[in-house]
Amino acid sequence: MSSPASASDPEAIPATSATTSEVPAFGWSGYAERVNGRFAMLGFAAVLLIEALSGDTFLHWAGLVP
């Protein structure tokens, strides 16, 4: 009879994504592209929020254009 797996046992925790059955991987995988797209959407929303609250363009706010 084997002992029950503990939470610290790495083999007891599935290595799949929380939203899909894909395994997180580096490189050109569907999982990596989905995560990249989500971060891009957050960044774009942050730029829109900065422009709405400051009343100025993002490039001017960041000091990239005079």
Helices and strands as residue ranges (DSSP letters): H 30-54, H 58-61
